[in-house]
Amino acid sequence: MPVRPATPADVAFIRRIAGRIDNARFIADEPDDKILAHMQAPDREVVIWSRDGNRLGFGLFAEIGDPSGRIELRRLGLNRIDGGLGRVFINDLTDYAFDRLQAQRLWLDAVLENTRAQAVYDRAGFAREGILRRHWKRPCGDVSDLVLFGMLREEWEALRAASGEVSV
């Protein structure tokens, strides 16, 4: 699988993505100790997405172990945007959440004006579930609306079956 748990050796890679100026409106750039704390927390998992041995992105899953079976994909970022990999990236992260983390529901959000992310989540089969108005104080200083997206296990299984993949 192209998704693996992150290690302390991946922190600088994660910080490079989160710290890019073009990501300042969409991703929080946390200091090394916060990223390491996410890696050690029992209800979180930081992952690295790779292809052909090259690290291309990261994700942070939260709420792992919640009694409802929900898992949040709290943060994600690609090393390079405009590379046409967004759909493959989100599909692999989604598969990881349902296959490896045993999610019953996966949810995530996107800043209202991040239409590129929203289009990727729509194409990946996530349902738009609402808008949280003036919900997130961004690293760049303003407060943004968030669009909520969700996918249930049975929806993911149906998508996999339609694509010819077998659920585990």
C-alpha positions as CSV (number, residue, x, y, z in Angstrom):
1,M,0.0,0.0,0.0
2,P,1.3,3.5,-0.8
3,V,0.3,4.8,2.6
4,R,2.4,4.1,5.7
5,P,2.7,5.5,9.2
6,A,5.0,8.4,9.5
7,T,8.2,8.3,11.5
8,P,10.2,11.1,13.2
9,A,12.4,11.1,10.1
10,D,9.3,12.4,8.1
11,V,8.7,15.5,10.3
12,A,10.8,17.8,8.1
13,F,9.0,16.6,5.0
14,I,5.6,17.3,6.6
15,R,6.7,20.7,7.7
16,R,7.9,21.6,4.2
17,I,4.4,20.9,2.8
18,A,2.5,22.5,5.6
19,G,4.8,25.5,5.7
20,R,4.5,26.4,2.0
21,I,3.1,29.9,1.5
22,D,0.5,28.6,-0.9
23,N,-0.8,26.3,1.9
24,A,-1.0,29.0,4.6
25,R,-4.8,29.5,3.9
26,F,-5.5,25.8,4.1
27,I,-3.2,23.8,6.3
28,A,-1.9,24.5,9.9
29,D,1.9,24.3,10.1
30,E,2.6,22.9,13.5
31,P,6.0,22.8,15.2
32,D,8.0,19.5,15.3
33,D,6.9,18.6,18.8
34,K,3.2,18.9,17.9
35,I,3.7,16.6,14.9
36,L,5.6,14.1,17.0
37,A,2.8,14.3,19.6
38,H,0.3,13.4,16.9
39,M,2.5,10.4,16.0
40,Q,2.5,9.2,19.6
41,A,-1.2,9.8,20.4
42,P,-3.3,6.7,20.5
43,D,-6.3,8.3,18.8
44,R,-4.2,9.7,15.9
45,E,-2.1,8.5,13.0
46,V,0.2,10.6,10.8
47,V,0.8,8.9,7.5
48,I,3.0,9.4,4.5
49,W,1.8,8.8,0.9
50,S,4.5,7.6,-1.6
51,R,4.7,6.4,-5.1
52,D,7.8,4.7,-6.6
53,G,9.6,5.2,-3.3
54,N,9.1,9.0,-3.4
55,R,7.3,10.7,-0.6
56,L,4.5,12.8,-2.2
57,G,2.1,13.7,0.6
58,F,1.0,13.3,4.2
59,G,-2.2,12.9,6.1
60,L,-3.3,13.2,9.8
61,F,-6.1,10.9,10.9
62,A,-7.8,11.8,14.2
63,E,-10.6,10.3,16.4
64,I,-9.3,6.8,15.9
65,G,-11.0,4.5,18.3
66,D,-14.1,6.7,18.7
67,P,-17.0,4.4,19.8
68,S,-19.1,5.5,16.7
69,G,-16.4,4.3,14.4
70,R,-15.9,7.7,12.9
71,I,-12.4,8.9,11.9
72,E,-11.5,12.4,10.8
73,L,-8.9,13.1,8.1
74,R,-7.9,16.2,9.9
75,R,-5.0,17.4,7.7
76,L,-3.5,16.4,4.4
77,G,-1.2,17.9,1.9
78,L,0.7,17.1,-1.3
79,N,4.3,18.0,-2.0
80,R,3.3,19.3,-5.4
81,I,-0.1,20.7,-6.5
82,D,-1.2,20.7,-10.1
83,G,0.4,17.3,-10.6
84,G,-2.9,15.5,-11.3
85,L,-2.5,13.3,-8.2
86,G,-5.2,14.6,-5.9
87,R,-7.8,12.0,-6.7
88,V,-5.3,9.1,-6.3
89,F,-4.0,10.6,-3.1
90,I,-7.4,11.0,-1.5
91,N,-8.5,7.5,-2.7
92,D,-5.4,6.0,-1.1
93,L,-6.0,7.8,2.1
94,T,-9.6,6.8,2.1
95,D,-8.7,3.1,1.5
96,Y,-6.2,3.3,4.4
97,A,-8.9,4.7,6.7
98,F,-11.4,2.0,5.9
99,D,-8.9,-0.9,5.4
100,R,-6.3,-0.3,8.0
101,L,-7.9,1.9,10.6
102,Q,-11.3,0.2,10.3
103,A,-13.3,3.4,10.0
104,Q,-17.1,3.1,9.8
105,R,-17.3,6.8,8.7
106,L,-14.6,9.0,7.4
107,W,-15.0,12.8,7.4
108,L,-13.0,15.8,6.5
109,D,-13.5,19.4,5.7
110,A,-12.3,22.0,3.2
111,V,-12.0,25.8,3.5
112,L,-14.9,27.3,1.6
113,E,-12.8,28.9,-1.1
114,N,-10.6,25.8,-1.6
115,T,-12.7,24.7,-4.6
116,R,-9.9,22.5,-5.9
117,A,-10.0,20.3,-2.7
118,Q,-13.8,20.3,-2.8
119,A,-13.8,19.0,-6.4
120,V,-11.4,16.2,-5.5
121,Y,-13.5,15.1,-2.5
122,D,-16.7,15.2,-4.7
123,R,-15.1,13.1,-7.4
124,A,-13.8,10.7,-4.8
125,G,-17.4,10.0,-3.7
126,F,-17.6,12.0,-0.5
127,A,-21.0,13.5,0.4
128,R,-21.2,17.2,1.2
129,E,-22.7,17.3,4.6
130,G,-22.9,21.0,5.4
131,I,-21.0,24.2,6.2
132,L,-19.6,25.3,9.5
133,R,-19.8,29.1,9.3
134,R,-16.8,31.2,10.6
135,H,-15.4,28.0,12.2
136,W,-11.7,27.9,11.7
137,K,-9.1,30.6,12.6
138,R,-6.5,30.1,9.9
139,P,-2.8,30.3,10.3
140,C,-2.9,33.4,8.1
141,G,-5.1,35.1,10.6
142,D,-8.7,35.3,9.3
143,V,-11.6,33.0,10.2
144,S,-13.0,30.8,7.5
145,D,-16.1,28.7,6.8
146,L,-15.6,25.0,6.4
147,V,-17.4,22.6,4.1
148,L,-17.9,19.2,5.7
149,F,-17.6,16.0,3.7
150,G,-18.3,12.4,4.8
151,M,-18.2,8.9,3.6
152,L,-19.7,5.8,5.2
153,R,-18.1,2.3,5.0
154,E,-21.0,1.0,2.9
155,E,-20.5,3.9,0.4
156,W,-16.8,3.2,0.2
157,E,-17.5,-0.6,-0.3
158,A,-19.9,0.2,-3.1
159,L,-17.3,2.5,-4.8
160,R,-14.7,-0.2,-4.5
161,A,-17.1,-2.8,-5.9
162,A,-18.0,-0.5,-8.8
163,S,-14.3,0.0,-9.6
164,G,-13.6,-3.8,-9.5
165,E,-11.7,-3.7,-6.2
166,V,-12.4,-6.2,-3.5
167,S,-13.2,-5.0,0.0
168,V,-11.5,-6.7,2.9
